[in-house]
Amino acid sequence: MDQLRLLAVDAEDLAIVSAHCQDSVIRVEELHYAPSESKFVVEMNRFVWEKLVPPKRFTLFRRPDYERRRSILHFDRVRAASRLGFERLTPDDVLVLLAIRFEPSEAPSGVVELVFAGGSAIRLEVEVIEAQFADVGGAWGTLARPKHGA
């Protein structure tokens, strides 16, 4: 079984979750906030960075294969959620998750920020960091690897 499952209870844990979620693609409609339950859920197709193996050599007939997986990131003990840069987005628009950050306030509270390409973000005011991440489906191959500017 190679499905990833992670739990984050502090900023260091959240940084590890962030690394695994980097370059995940998310439709706007896959962002769910349930204020009555104090939770925020993100469904995503994540790029599987941990299985990235550089090709030994490039040939014209063999291109490197990469992998994506269906995953869910779940935050508990969320007091409030706000969106930044979503004014022109529709439910079918696709976001690319760049990072998940934590800004502490009065310990152990703080703000978890999900930062997306293009300048949009989600800010979650949390009592404490309490996040769960899990792969929930099978993997599929892709020839595209996310690229980052230097």
DSSP file (Angstrom, degrees, kcal/mol; ACC not computed):
  #  RESIDUE AA STRUCTURE BP1 BP2  ACC     N-H-->O    O-->H-N    N-H-->O    O-->H-N    TCO  KAPPA ALPHA  PHI   PSI    X-CA   Y-CA   Z-CA
    1    1 A M              0   0    0      0, 0.0     0, 0.0     0, 0.0     0, 0.0   0.000 360.0 360.0 360.0 120.8    0.0    0.0    0.0
    2    2 A D        +     0   0    0      2,-0.1     2,-0.4     0, 0.0     0, 0.0   0.095 360.0 128.3-115.9  22.9    1.6    3.2   -1.1
    3    3 A Q        -     0   0    0    132,-0.1     2,-0.3     1,-0.0   135,-0.0  -0.648  56.5-127.1 -81.2 135.6   -1.1    5.7   -0.2
    4    4 A L        +     0   0    0     -2,-0.4   131,-2.6     2,-0.0     2,-0.4  -0.607  27.2 179.5 -85.6 138.9    0.1    8.6    1.9
    5    5 A R  E     +A  134   0A   0     -2,-0.3     2,-0.3   129,-0.2   129,-0.2  -0.981   8.1 174.9-138.8 125.9   -1.5    9.5    5.2
    6    6 A L  E     -A  133   0A   0    127,-2.8   127,-2.8    -2,-0.4     2,-0.4  -0.950  18.6-156.8-133.4 151.9   -0.2   12.4    7.3
    7    7 A L  E     -A  132   0A   0     -2,-0.3     2,-0.5   125,-0.2   125,-0.2  -0.995   9.4-161.3-125.9 133.6   -1.3   14.2   10.5
    8    8 A A  E     +A  131   0A   0    123,-2.9   123,-2.4    -2,-0.4     3,-0.1  -0.971  25.5 154.5-119.6 125.0   -0.2   17.8   11.3
    9    9 A V        +     0   0    0     -2,-0.5   120,-0.3   121,-0.2     2,-0.3   0.324  69.3  26.5-126.6   2.0   -0.4   19.2   14.9
   10   10 A D  S  > S-     0   0    0    118,-0.1     4,-2.3     1,-0.0     5,-0.2  -0.934  91.7 -89.7-153.0 176.6    2.3   21.9   14.7
   11   11 A A  H  > S+     0   0    0     -2,-0.3     4,-1.8     1,-0.2     5,-0.1   0.847 122.5  53.5 -63.0 -36.1    4.0   24.2   12.1
   12   12 A E  H  > S+     0   0    0      2,-0.2     4,-1.4     1,-0.2    -1,-0.2   0.927 110.2  47.1 -65.2 -44.2    6.7   21.6   11.3
   13   13 A D  H  > S+     0   0    0      1,-0.2     4,-2.1     2,-0.2     3,-0.3   0.915 110.4  53.3 -60.6 -42.8    4.1   18.9   10.6
   14   14 A L  H  X S+     0   0    0     -4,-2.3     4,-2.6     1,-0.2    -1,-0.2   0.845 103.4  56.9 -64.3 -33.7    2.2   21.4    8.4
   15   15 A A  H  X S+     0   0    0     -4,-1.8     4,-1.9     2,-0.2    -1,-0.2   0.866 106.8  49.7 -64.1 -36.0    5.4   22.2    6.4
   16   16 A I  H  X S+     0   0    0     -4,-1.4     4,-1.7    -3,-0.3    -2,-0.2   0.920 111.0  48.3 -68.3 -44.1    5.7   18.5    5.6
   17   17 A V  H  X S+     0   0    0     -4,-2.1     4,-1.7     1,-0.2    -2,-0.2   0.920 109.7  54.3 -60.2 -43.5    2.0   18.4    4.5
   18   18 A S  H  X S+     0   0    0     -4,-2.6     4,-1.1     1,-0.2    -2,-0.2   0.905 105.0  53.1 -57.3 -44.0    2.6   21.5    2.4
   19   19 A A  H  < S+     0   0    0     -4,-1.9     3,-0.3     1,-0.2    -1,-0.2   0.884 110.7  46.6 -61.1 -38.7    5.6   19.9    0.6
   20   20 A H  H  < S+     0   0    0     -4,-1.7    29,-0.3     1,-0.2    -1,-0.2   0.761 114.4  47.8 -75.0 -24.3    3.4   16.9   -0.4
   21   21 A C  H >< S+     0   0    0     -4,-1.7     3,-2.0    -3,-0.2    -1,-0.2   0.551  80.4 126.3 -91.9  -8.9    0.6   19.1   -1.5
   22   22 A Q  T 3< S+     0   0    0     -4,-1.1    25,-0.5    -3,-0.3    76,-0.2  -0.248  79.4  11.6 -55.7 133.4    2.7   21.5   -3.6
   23   23 A D  T 3  S+     0   0    0     74,-3.1    -1,-0.3     1,-0.3     2,-0.2   0.631  87.4 153.7  71.6  17.7    1.4   21.8   -7.2
   24   24 A S  E <   -B   97   0A   0     -3,-2.0    73,-2.5    73,-0.5     2,-0.4  -0.507  40.1-133.3 -69.5 145.2   -1.9   20.0   -6.4
   25   25 A V  E     +BC  96  45A   0     20,-2.4    20,-2.3    71,-0.2     2,-0.4  -0.887  27.7 179.6-105.3 135.9   -4.7   21.1   -8.8
   26   26 A I  E     -B   95   0A   0     69,-2.6    69,-3.7    -2,-0.4     2,-0.3  -0.997  25.0-135.1-138.7 128.5   -8.0   22.0   -7.2
   27   27 A R  E >   -B   94   0A   0     -2,-0.4     3,-2.4    67,-0.2    67,-0.2  -0.627  29.6-120.1 -77.0 145.6  -11.3   23.1   -8.7
   28   28 A V  G >  S+     0   0    0     65,-2.4     3,-1.5    62,-0.4    64,-0.2   0.862 114.0  60.7 -54.3 -37.8  -12.8   26.0   -6.8
   29   29 A E  G 3  S+     0   0    0     62,-2.1    -1,-0.3     1,-0.3    63,-0.1   0.575  91.9  69.3 -68.8  -7.1  -15.9   23.9   -6.0
   30   30 A E  G <  S+     0   0    0     -3,-2.4    13,-2.1    61,-0.2     2,-0.6   0.272  76.8  93.5 -94.6  10.8  -13.6   21.4   -4.2
   31   31 A L  E <   -D   42   0A   0     -3,-1.5     2,-0.5    11,-0.2    11,-0.2  -0.927  59.1-175.4-102.6 118.7  -13.0   23.8   -1.4
   32   32 A H  E     -D   41   0A   0      9,-3.0     9,-3.1    -2,-0.6     2,-0.5  -0.962  13.4-174.6-126.3 122.1  -15.5   23.2    1.4
   33   33 A Y  E     -D   40   0A   0     -2,-0.5     7,-0.2     7,-0.2    -2,-0.0  -0.966   2.4-174.8-114.2 127.0  -16.0   25.2    4.6
   34   34 A A  E >>> -D   39   0A   0      5,-2.9     5,-1.7    -2,-0.5     3,-1.3  -0.818   2.4-179.5-118.6  87.8  -18.5   23.9    7.2
   35   35 A P  G >45S+     0   0    0      0, 0.0     3,-0.7     0, 0.0    -1,-0.1   0.844  80.5  58.1 -59.9 -34.9  -18.6   26.6    9.9
   36   36 A S  G 345S+     0   0    0      1,-0.2    -2,-0.0     2,-0.1     0, 0.0   0.761 115.3  37.6 -66.8 -22.6  -21.1   24.7   12.1
   37   37 A E  G <45S-     0   0    0     -3,-1.3    40,-0.3     2,-0.2    -1,-0.2   0.402 106.9-127.2-105.0  -1.2  -18.6   21.8   12.2
   38   38 A S  T <<5 +     0   0    0     -4,-0.7    40,-2.3    -3,-0.7    39,-0.6   0.886  67.3 123.0  56.3  42.5  -15.5   24.0   12.5
   39   39 A K  E   < -DE  34  76A   0     -5,-1.7    -5,-2.9    37,-0.2     2,-0.4  -0.960  46.9-161.9-137.0 155.4  -13.9   22.3    9.6
   40   40 A F  E     -DE  33  75A   0     35,-2.1    35,-3.2    -2,-0.3     2,-0.4  -0.999  14.1-166.9-134.4 129.3  -12.4   23.0    6.1
   41   41 A V  E     -DE  32  74A   0     -9,-3.1    -9,-3.0    -2,-0.4     2,-0.5  -0.951   6.3-166.9-124.5 137.6  -11.9   20.3    3.5
   42   42 A V  E     -DE  31  73A   0     31,-2.9    31,-2.6    -2,-0.4     2,-0.4  -0.986   5.5-160.1-124.1 121.6   -9.9   20.5    0.3
   43   43 A E  E     + E   0  72A   0    -13,-2.1     2,-0.3    -2,-0.5    29,-0.2  -0.837  28.1 165.6 -95.1 138.6  -10.2   17.8   -2.4
   44   44 A M  E     - E   0  71A   0     27,-2.6    27,-2.9    -2,-0.4     2,-0.6  -0.974  46.3-128.6-151.4 160.9   -7.2   17.7   -4.8
   45   45 A N  E     -CE  25  70A   0    -20,-2.3   -20,-2.4    -2,-0.3     2,-0.3  -0.949  42.9-160.8-108.4 105.8   -5.3   16.0   -7.5
   46   46 A R  E     - E   0  69A   0     23,-2.6    23,-1.9    -2,-0.6     2,-0.4  -0.619  19.1-122.8 -95.7 148.6   -1.8   16.0   -6.1
   47   47 A F  E     - E   0  68A   0    -25,-0.5     2,-1.6    -2,-0.3    21,-0.2  -0.740  28.7-127.3 -82.1 132.0    1.5   15.6   -7.9
   48   48 A V    >   +     0   0    0     19,-2.6     3,-1.0    -2,-0.4    19,-0.2  -0.602  38.5 167.4 -88.0  84.5    3.4   12.7   -6.3
   49   49 A W  G >   +     0   0    0     -2,-1.6     3,-1.7   -29,-0.3    -1,-0.2   0.818  68.0  66.7 -66.7 -31.5    6.8   14.3   -5.6
   50   50 A E  G 3  S+     0   0    0      1,-0.3    -1,-0.2    -3,-0.2    -2,-0.1   0.683 101.8  47.8 -69.9 -14.7    8.0   11.6   -3.3
   51   51 A K  G <  S+     0   0    0     -3,-1.0     2,-0.5    16,-0.1    -1,-0.3   0.303  79.6 128.0-103.1   8.5    8.1    9.1   -6.2
   52   52 A L    <   +     0   0    0     -3,-1.7    14,-0.1    -4,-0.1    -3,-0.1  -0.526  32.8 177.6 -71.1 116.8    9.9   11.4   -8.5
   53   53 A V        -     0   0    0     -2,-0.5     3,-0.1     0, 0.0    -2,-0.0  -0.983  29.4-124.2-120.9 121.8   13.0    9.6   -9.9
   54   54 A P        -     0   0    0      0, 0.0     2,-0.0     0, 0.0    -2,-0.0  -0.389  35.8-103.4 -64.2 140.2   15.1   11.4  -12.4
   55   55 A P        -     0   0    0      0, 0.0     3,-0.2     0, 0.0     8,-0.0  -0.357  18.8-135.3 -64.1 142.3   15.6    9.5  -15.6
   56   56 A K  S    S-     0   0    0      1,-0.3     2,-0.3    -3,-0.1     0, 0.0   0.871  85.9 -10.8 -66.3 -35.7   18.9    7.8  -16.0
   57   57 A R  S    S-     0   0    0      2,-0.0     2,-0.4    -3,-0.0    -1,-0.3  -0.966  72.6-115.6-160.8 151.3   19.1    9.0  -19.5
   58   58 A F        +     0   0    0     -2,-0.3     2,-0.3    -3,-0.2     5,-0.1  -0.727  32.3 177.7 -92.1 133.9   16.8   10.6  -22.0
   59   59 A T        -     0   0    0      3,-1.0     3,-0.3    -2,-0.4    -2,-0.0  -0.903  39.9-118.7-127.6 162.5   15.8    8.8  -25.1
   60   60 A L  S    S+     0   0    0     -2,-0.3     3,-0.1     1,-0.2    -1,-0.1   0.746 114.3  45.2 -68.7 -22.4   13.5    9.8  -27.9
   61   61 A F  S    S+     0   0    0      1,-0.2     2,-0.5    -3,-0.0    -1,-0.2   0.606 108.6  56.2 -99.7 -13.4   11.3    6.8  -27.2
   62   62 A R        -     0   0    0     -3,-0.3    -3,-1.0     3,-0.0    -1,-0.2  -0.936  58.9-178.5-128.3 111.7   11.1    6.9  -23.4
   63   63 A R        -     0   0    0     -2,-0.5    -3,-0.0    -5,-0.1    -5,-0.0  -0.791  41.0 -94.9-100.9 150.2    9.8   10.0  -21.6
   64   64 A P        -     0   0    0      0, 0.0     2,-0.4     0, 0.0    -1,-0.1  -0.357  36.9-137.1 -64.2 142.7    9.7   10.0  -17.8
   65   65 A D        -     0   0    0     76,-0.0     2,-0.2    -2,-0.0    78,-0.2  -0.838  20.4-170.6-100.6 137.7    6.4    9.0  -16.3
   66   66 A Y  E     - F   0 142A   0     76,-2.5    76,-2.1    -2,-0.4     2,-0.4  -0.692  10.8-133.6-119.7 175.6    5.0   11.0  -13.4
   67   67 A E  E     - F   0 141A   0     74,-0.2   -19,-2.6    -2,-0.2     2,-0.3  -0.974  13.4-170.1-138.2 145.0    2.1   10.3  -11.1
   68   68 A R  E     -EF  47 140A   0     72,-2.3    72,-2.2    -2,-0.4     2,-0.3  -0.938  11.2-166.1-126.1 154.6   -0.9   12.1   -9.6
   69   69 A R  E     -EF  46 139A   0    -23,-1.9   -23,-2.6    -2,-0.3     2,-0.4  -0.979  27.2-111.7-138.7 150.6   -3.3   10.9   -6.9
   70   70 A R  E     +E   45   0A   0     68,-0.7    66,-2.6    -2,-0.3    67,-1.1  -0.713  49.2 170.6 -80.0 129.7   -6.7   12.0   -5.6
   71   71 A S  E     -EF  44 135A   0    -27,-2.9   -27,-2.6    -2,-0.4     2,-0.4  -0.926  27.0-144.5-141.1 161.6   -6.2   13.3   -2.0
   72   72 A I  E     -EF  43 134A   0     62,-2.6    62,-2.2    -2,-0.3     2,-0.5  -0.997   4.7-163.1-131.7 135.2   -8.1   15.1    0.7
   73   73 A L  E     -EF  42 133A   0    -31,-2.6   -31,-2.9    -2,-0.4     2,-0.4  -0.978  14.1-170.2-116.3 128.4   -6.8   17.7    3.2
   74   74 A H  E     -EF  41 132A   0     58,-3.0    58,-2.6    -2,-0.5     2,-0.5  -0.976   8.1-165.3-128.5 123.6   -8.9   18.3    6.2
   75   75 A F  E     -EF  40 131A   0    -35,-3.2   -35,-2.1    -2,-0.4     3,-0.2  -0.928   9.0-165.6-108.5 132.1   -8.6   21.0    8.9
   76   76 A D  E     +E   39   0A   0     54,-2.8    54,-0.4    -2,-0.5    52,-0.2  -0.682  65.0  36.0-106.7 166.3  -10.4   20.8   12.2
   77   77 A R  S    S+     0   0    0    -39,-0.6    50,-2.5   -40,-0.3     2,-0.6   0.872  73.2 165.4  60.3  41.9  -11.0   23.5   14.8
   78   78 A V  E     -G  126   0A   0    -40,-2.3    48,-0.3    -3,-0.2    -1,-0.2  -0.797  21.3-174.2 -91.1 123.0  -11.4   26.2   12.2
   79   79 A R  E     -     0   0A   0     46,-3.4     2,-0.3    -2,-0.6    47,-0.2   0.837  68.1  -7.6 -84.6 -36.3  -12.9   29.4   13.7
   80   80 A A  E     -G  125   0A   0     45,-1.2    45,-2.5   -42,-0.1     2,-0.4  -0.988  56.5-153.3-158.7 155.4  -13.3   31.3   10.4
   81   81 A A  E     -G  124   0A   0     -2,-0.3     2,-0.3    43,-0.2    43,-0.2  -0.998  13.7-179.5-135.0 139.3  -12.3   31.1    6.7
   82   82 A S  E     -G  123   0A   0     41,-2.2    41,-2.7    -2,-0.4     2,-0.4  -0.977  16.6-138.1-138.4 153.8  -11.8   33.9    4.2
   83   83 A R  E     -G  122   0A   0     -2,-0.3     2,-0.4    39,-0.2    39,-0.2  -0.852   9.5-163.9-112.9 146.0  -10.9   34.1    0.5
   84   84 A L  E    S+G  121   0A   0     37,-2.6    37,-2.3    -2,-0.4    -2,-0.0  -0.996  74.7   6.5-128.9 126.4   -8.5   36.4   -1.2
   85   85 A G  S    S+     0   0    0     -2,-0.4     3,-0.2    35,-0.2    -1,-0.1   0.756  88.4 116.1  78.8  25.1   -8.5   36.9   -5.0
   86   86 A F    >   +     0   0    0      1,-0.1     3,-1.6    35,-0.1    34,-0.0   0.359  36.6 107.0-103.2   3.6  -11.5   34.8   -5.7
   87   87 A E  T 3  S+     0   0    0      1,-0.3    -1,-0.1    -4,-0.0    -3,-0.0   0.834  88.3  32.9 -55.7 -38.7  -13.7   37.6   -7.1
   88   88 A R  T 3  S+     0   0    0     -3,-0.2    -1,-0.3     2,-0.1     2,-0.2   0.306  96.1 109.0-103.3   9.3  -13.5   36.5  -10.7
   89   89 A L    <   -     0   0    0     -3,-1.6    -3,-0.0     4,-0.0    -4,-0.0  -0.610  51.2-154.9 -89.5 147.2  -13.3   32.8  -10.2
   90   90 A T    >   -     0   0    0     -2,-0.2     3,-1.7     1,-0.0   -62,-0.4  -0.736  35.9-100.1-110.8 164.9  -16.1   30.3  -11.0
   91   91 A P  T 3  S+     0   0    0      0, 0.0   -62,-2.1     0, 0.0   -61,-0.2   0.788 122.6  51.8 -56.5 -28.6  -16.7   26.9   -9.4
   92   92 A D  T 3  S+     0   0    0    -64,-0.2    -3,-0.0   -65,-0.1     0, 0.0   0.577  83.2 113.2 -86.3  -9.0  -15.1   25.2  -12.4
   93   93 A D    <   -     0   0    0     -3,-1.7   -65,-2.4   -66,-0.1     2,-0.4  -0.301  64.5-129.8 -63.5 148.4  -11.9   27.3  -12.3
   94   94 A V  E     -B   27   0A   0    -67,-0.2     2,-0.3   -66,-0.1   -67,-0.2  -0.864  19.0-163.0-107.2 133.1   -8.7   25.3  -11.4
   95   95 A L  E     -B   26   0A   0    -69,-3.7   -69,-2.6    -2,-0.4     2,-0.5  -0.813  11.3-143.1-109.0 151.7   -6.3   26.5   -8.7
   96   96 A V  E     -B   25   0A   0     -2,-0.3    21,-2.5    21,-0.3     2,-0.5  -0.974  18.4-137.0-116.2 119.0   -2.7   25.3   -8.2
   97   97 A L  E     +BH  24 116A   0    -73,-2.5   -74,-3.1    -2,-0.5   -73,-0.5  -0.624  25.9 174.2 -78.4 122.3   -1.7   25.0   -4.6
   98   98 A L  E     -     0   0A   0     17,-3.1     2,-0.3    -2,-0.5    18,-0.2   0.840  58.9 -18.3 -94.7 -41.7    1.8   26.4   -4.0
   99   99 A A  E     - H   0 115A   0     16,-1.5    16,-2.8   -77,-0.1     2,-0.4  -0.992  44.4-135.2-162.5 160.4    2.2   26.3   -0.3
  100  100 A I  E     - H   0 114A   0     -2,-0.3     2,-0.3    14,-0.2    14,-0.2  -0.996  33.2-176.6-123.3 123.2    0.5   26.0    3.1
  101  101 A R  E     - H   0 113A   0     12,-2.8    12,-2.7    -2,-0.4     2,-0.4  -0.806  17.2-145.9-120.9 159.0    1.8   28.4    5.7
  102  102 A F  E     - H   0 112A   0     -2,-0.3    10,-0.2    10,-0.2    -2,-0.0  -0.993   6.8-170.2-128.1 128.9    1.1   29.0    9.4
  103  103 A E  E     - H   0 111A   0      8,-2.8     8,-2.7    -2,-0.4     2,-0.1  -0.957  22.2-141.7-113.4 110.6    1.2   32.4   11.1
  104  104 A P  E     + H   0 110A   0      0, 0.0     6,-0.3     0, 0.0     2,-0.1  -0.373  26.5 167.7 -71.3 150.8    1.0   32.0   14.9
  105  105 A S        -     0   0    0      4,-2.2     2,-0.8     1,-0.1     5,-0.1   0.038  68.4  -4.5-123.4-120.7   -1.0   34.4   17.0
  106  106 A E  S >  S-     0   0    0     -2,-0.1     3,-2.3     1,-0.1    -1,-0.1  -0.711 111.5 -73.0 -79.2 111.5   -1.9   33.8   20.7
  107  107 A A  T 3  S+     0   0    0     -2,-0.8     3,-0.1     1,-0.4    21,-0.1  -0.107 118.1  12.8 -51.4 136.8   -0.5   30.3   21.1
  108  108 A P  T 3  S+     0   0    0      0, 0.0    -1,-0.4     0, 0.0    21,-0.3  -0.948 115.9  80.7 -93.9  12.3   -1.6   27.8   20.1
  109  109 A S    <   +     0   0    0     -3,-2.3    -4,-2.2    19,-0.1     2,-0.3  -0.164  51.3 125.4 -72.6 168.1   -4.0   29.7   17.8
  110  110 A G  E     -HI 104 126A   0     16,-1.9    16,-2.7    -6,-0.3     2,-0.5  -0.987  53.9 -70.3 171.0-164.8   -3.0   31.2   14.4
  111  111 A V  E     -HI 103 125A   0     -8,-2.7    -8,-2.8    -2,-0.3     2,-0.5  -0.978  27.5-156.0-123.5 125.3   -3.8   31.5   10.8
  112  112 A V  E     -HI 102 124A   0     12,-2.8    12,-3.2    -2,-0.5     2,-0.5  -0.870  16.6-161.3 -94.4 129.9   -3.3   28.7    8.2
  113  113 A E  E     -HI 101 123A   0    -12,-2.7   -12,-2.8    -2,-0.5     2,-0.7  -0.962  11.8-158.9-119.5 123.8   -2.9   30.2    4.7
  114  114 A L  E     -HI 100 122A   0      8,-2.7     8,-2.0    -2,-0.5     2,-0.5  -0.901  19.0-157.1 -97.1 115.7   -3.3   28.1    1.6
  115  115 A V  E     -HI  99 121A   0    -16,-2.8   -17,-3.1    -2,-0.7   -16,-1.5  -0.833   9.2-168.0-103.6 127.0   -1.5   30.0   -1.2
  116  116 A F  E >   -H   97   0A   0      4,-2.7     3,-1.2    -2,-0.5   -19,-0.2  -0.782  30.3 -95.9-112.6 154.9   -2.4   29.5   -4.8
  117  117 A A  T 3  S+     0   0    0    -21,-2.5     3,-0.5    -2,-0.3   -21,-0.3  -0.350 107.8  40.9 -60.6 147.2   -0.7   30.5   -8.1
  118  118 A G  T 3  S-     0   0    0      1,-0.2    -1,-0.2   -23,-0.1   -23,-0.0   0.458 128.4 -75.1  90.5   1.0   -2.1   33.7   -9.5
  119  119 A G  S <  S+     0   0    0     -3,-1.2     2,-0.2     1,-0.3    -1,-0.2   0.488  91.4 128.5  94.0   2.6   -2.3   35.5   -6.2
  120  120 A S        +     0   0    0     -3,-0.5    -4,-2.7    -4,-0.2    -1,-0.3  -0.581  29.5 172.2 -91.2 159.1   -5.4   33.9   -4.6
  121  121 A A  E     -GI  84 115A   0    -37,-2.3   -37,-2.6    -6,-0.2     2,-0.4  -0.985  28.6-136.1-157.3 160.3   -5.4   32.4   -1.1
  122  122 A I  E     -GI  83 114A   0     -8,-2.0    -8,-2.7    -2,-0.3     2,-0.5  -0.991  18.6-158.0-120.7 132.3   -7.5   31.0    1.7
  123  123 A R  E     -GI  82 113A   0    -41,-2.7   -41,-2.2    -2,-0.4     2,-0.6  -0.959   6.0-168.2-114.4 125.1   -7.0   32.1    5.3
  124  124 A L  E     -GI  81 112A   0    -12,-3.2   -12,-2.8    -2,-0.5     2,-0.7  -0.951  13.1-148.9-114.2 118.1   -8.2   29.8    8.1
  125  125 A E  E     -GI  80 111A   0    -45,-2.5   -46,-3.4    -2,-0.6   -45,-1.2  -0.781  29.1-172.3 -83.0 120.2   -8.3   31.1   11.6
  126  126 A V  E     -GI  78 110A   0    -16,-2.7   -16,-1.9    -2,-0.7   -48,-0.2  -0.882  36.9-144.8-121.1 147.1   -7.6   28.0   13.7
  127  127 A E  S    S-     0   0    0    -50,-2.5     2,-0.3    -2,-0.3    -1,-0.1   0.915  92.4 -17.3 -66.8 -44.5   -7.7   27.3   17.5
  128  128 A V  S    S-     0   0    0    -51,-0.4     2,-0.7   -52,-0.2    -1,-0.3  -0.940  84.4 -85.1-150.5 164.2   -4.8   25.0   16.9
  129  129 A I        +     0   0    0   -120,-0.3     2,-0.2   -21,-0.3   -52,-0.1  -0.707  56.6 154.9 -77.2 119.2   -3.2   23.2   14.0
  130  130 A E        +     0   0    0     -2,-0.7   -54,-2.8   -54,-0.4     2,-0.4  -0.743  13.6 153.4-147.2  93.2   -5.1   20.0   13.5
  131  131 A A  E     -AF   8  75A   0   -123,-2.4  -123,-2.9    -2,-0.2     2,-0.4  -0.942  25.3-162.5-128.9 145.9   -4.9   18.7    9.9
  132  132 A Q  E     -AF   7  74A   0    -58,-2.6   -58,-3.0    -2,-0.4     2,-0.4  -0.988   6.4-170.8-126.6 138.2   -5.2   15.4    8.3
  133  133 A F  E     +AF   6  73A   0   -127,-2.8  -127,-2.8    -2,-0.4     2,-0.3  -0.986  12.2 165.7-128.0 137.0   -4.0   14.5    4.8
  134  134 A A  E     -AF   5  72A   0    -62,-2.2   -62,-2.6    -2,-0.4     2,-0.4  -0.981  37.2-126.4-153.2 139.3   -4.8   11.3    2.9
  135  135 A D  E     - F   0  71A   0   -131,-2.6   -64,-0.3    -2,-0.3  -132,-0.1  -0.697  29.3-179.7 -74.8 135.7   -4.6    9.8   -0.5
  136  136 A V  E     +     0   0A   0    -66,-2.6     2,-0.3    -2,-0.4   -65,-0.2   0.409  52.8  33.7-123.1   0.1   -8.0    8.4   -1.2
  137  137 A G  E    S-     0   0A   0    -67,-1.1    -2,-0.0     1,-0.1     0, 0.0  -0.855  87.3 -72.7-145.2 179.7   -7.9    6.9   -4.7
  138  138 A G  E     -     0   0A   0     -2,-0.3   -68,-0.7     1,-0.1     2,-0.2  -0.190  49.6-106.5 -71.9 169.1   -5.7    5.2   -7.1
  139  139 A A  E     - F   0  69A   0    -70,-0.2     2,-0.3   -72,-0.0   -70,-0.2  -0.613  27.5-163.6 -94.8 155.7   -2.8    6.8   -9.0
  140  140 A W  E     - F   0  68A   0    -72,-2.2   -72,-2.3    -2,-0.2     2,-0.1  -0.987  21.8-111.9-137.4 151.4   -2.7    7.8  -12.6
  141  141 A G  E     - F   0  67A   0     -2,-0.3     2,-0.3   -74,-0.2   -74,-0.2  -0.448  29.4-178.7 -82.5 151.9    0.2    8.6  -14.9
  142  142 A T  E     - F   0  66A   0    -76,-2.1   -76,-2.5    -2,-0.1    -2,-0.0  -0.990  26.4-151.6-144.9 147.1    1.0   12.0  -16.4
  143  143 A L  S    S+     0   0    0     -2,-0.3     2,-0.4   -78,-0.2   -76,-0.1   0.572  74.7  91.7 -91.2 -10.2    3.7   13.1  -18.7
  144  144 A A        -     0   0    0    -78,-0.1    -2,-0.0     0, 0.0   -77,-0.0  -0.728  55.1-168.9 -93.3 130.7    3.6   16.7  -17.3
  145  145 A R        -     0   0    0     -2,-0.4    -2,-0.0   -79,-0.1   -79,-0.0  -0.964  31.0-110.4-113.6 131.2    5.8   17.7  -14.4
  146  146 A P        -     0   0    0      0, 0.0     2,-0.4     0, 0.0     0, 0.0  -0.312  34.1-150.7 -59.0 141.8    5.2   21.0  -12.6
  147  147 A K        -     0   0    0      0, 0.0     2,-0.4     0, 0.0     0, 0.0  -0.917   7.1-159.3-118.1 144.2    8.0   23.5  -13.3
  148  148 A H        -     0   0    0     -2,-0.4     2,-0.0     2,-0.0     0, 0.0  -0.970  21.8-117.0-124.1 137.5    9.1   26.3  -11.0
  149  149 A G              0   0    0     -2,-0.4     0, 0.0     1,-0.1     0, 0.0  -0.343 360.0 360.0 -68.9 152.2   11.1   29.4  -12.0
  150  150 A A              0   0    0     -2,-0.0    -1,-0.1     0, 0.0    -2,-0.0   0.446 360.0 360.0 -89.2 360.0   14.5   29.9  -10.6
